[in-house]
Amino acid sequence: MATVNRKEIMDNCLKMIKTKYPASVIGKYSDIGKDVDIKTITTGSISADYVLGKGFARISEIVGYPSTGKTTLAFTTIAQLQEREPDANILYVDAEYAVDPSYAAALGVNMEKVYLLQPESSTTAYDIIETMIKTGVLDLVIVDSIAALVPPEYTEKEIGDAVQIASFARLTTQAVVRINRLSNQYDTHVIFINQYKDAVSPSGFAGGSGTVMGNTNKYAPGGPSKDFYFQQILETKRVRQIKKKDGEIVSNVYEIKSLKNKVAPPYRKGEIVITFGKGLDLVRELIGLSITYGFIKQGGAYYTLLEDPDAGTPLFEDLKPINGETKVVDYLTDNPEAFEKLRKLVRDKIDALTDNGKNKIQIGMTEEEVEYRKELEEMTKKSN
């Protein structure tokens, strides 16, 4: 019986497939791994990167109610990419016609090097996005927002005229499907921003004000089918405010949650701080995390910055306790070396607790809480 050369047969099959379908990627991972591995773009925030799994993947969605930090997070991601790659090609689709260049600049974005698109219609926007991705040199696209990219019939028909049911969802899903394929083919990152709306009952009577279940139900415009194609869906929600002694609000704290994640464990949570006139406040975020993990010890109004919480070793040999959180913010802002050193200590601690992201813990959990979570997981395994 003749010996079958299995390798030769498979090699010939692959050659035939590649000739017939040149745009498709097929082969052993050892040969094509570099082409299919998903790269991420950091947000610059320890909490956000942890929740996402080192940063935004190839195609993602940020969703939340108005004024919950969605655009700020997108701008900060642009700034981080420009810092790492000064010549990066970035397209910002301002479908809401509301981009603020001065605010973007305050967050570190060089708007002079960002391609800005204010489309006349949703179909125009999606067509331009596809065209620019196909160049093969576009690094990042920010779509702000899906909610604003309504079908052309919304603007072409007379006010009050009915539009086709589900036309918005069909248009958005078709666009996301096409962009997902192109972003993979040309290695372009795409971040869609979306905005929750309250679900309205057809009768207009549910919840007493036309909203379902007393204004608790919500939906993201564009239909549910589009979510299948996102590698990540990040939800933002405001949870509290930071005020001065006189009651003036200076910052908002937002909870961020991973509703879907294909590159890291989903359902992780974290918090980011956005300060008015400044944007994403990495210093206040770092202070909060440092207190949680013991690198800042708080005693009354005094804050002690530590390199080794167990030994009580100060961050720097001559560093004394600092009176008041505001002065801690000023110290870390004026001393980049101290900020970066403390930041690295916190990052290393989180990586150690999460085993580089393998354990499904929430950022901000203490070591005792982590151990308790592990005990529960072990008990669950034994009971099963």
Protein Blocks (a to p, Z undefined) as FASTA:
>chain_A
ZZddfklmmmmmmmmmmmmmmmbccddfklmmmmmpccdddehiaklmmmnoopacfbdc
ddddehihpmmmmmmmmmmmmmmmmmbccddddfkopacfklmmmnopafklpccdddfb
fklmmmmmmmmmmnopafbdcdddfklmccfklmmpcghiacdehklmmmmmmmmmmmmm
mmmmnopacdddddddddddfklpggolopahhhlaccdehijklmmmpmbdcddddfbd
cddfkopafbdcdddddfbdckbcehiacdddddehklpafklmmmmmmmmnopaccehj
bccddfblmnopafbfklccdehjklmmmmmmmmmmlmmmmmmmmmmmmmmmnonolacc
dehiafklmmmmmmmmmmmmmmZZ
